[in-house]
Amino acid sequence: MESAVSWPTEGTPLPAMFPPILYLPTAGEPNGGNLTIELRKTKDGRMALLAYSALDRLVNCCGAAQPWVVVPVANLDKIQQAQPFELVLLDVHIPDEHRHGGDAQ
């Protein structure tokens, strides 16, 4: 089940059923201690953070070659400061041609 959540501004609560931890696709292995979270631009031009509520959903939606990191929801503000995004897309299927690594073949 896919869903989109506009990233809350300070003081705005997340939806009640939002998962406490998320699996986030990354751009690869950490480089010099820094990890780059993959963001995607939506059709309407907004920058989106892709997030998955379980590891099996990330693998099913992004492919087995997709690097990932598990993050408590409380840390999303830190990610947002380092890599600004406007919304969170939860459990979104990525077409094969847009997947990371060898799954695009």
C-alpha positions, 0 to 999 in steps of 0.5 A: 500500500503506497502513501504520500505524506507531506513532510510536517513543518515544526510542530505538525505531528505525523499521521498516527499509524506512521511506522516508528522506523523506516528503511531508506534507499541509499546511493551506495556505501558510505563515503568517508563516513557520509551516507547519501539517502536517495531522493526522487523528484516527483512529476510535479517537481517536488523532492521526495524521500522514499521510505519503506515500512519493512525490509521486504517491502524495500526489496520488493519495491526497489530490487535486491541490489538497492543499498539501504539504511534503517532509520528511526522516524525521529531522525528524519529531521536531521536527514531533511536538514542535510538533504531537503525533501518536501514529502515522504513516499511510503512503500512506493514501487520503483519500475525496473528501469529506474532501479539501482544496480542490476535490476534495471536489466 
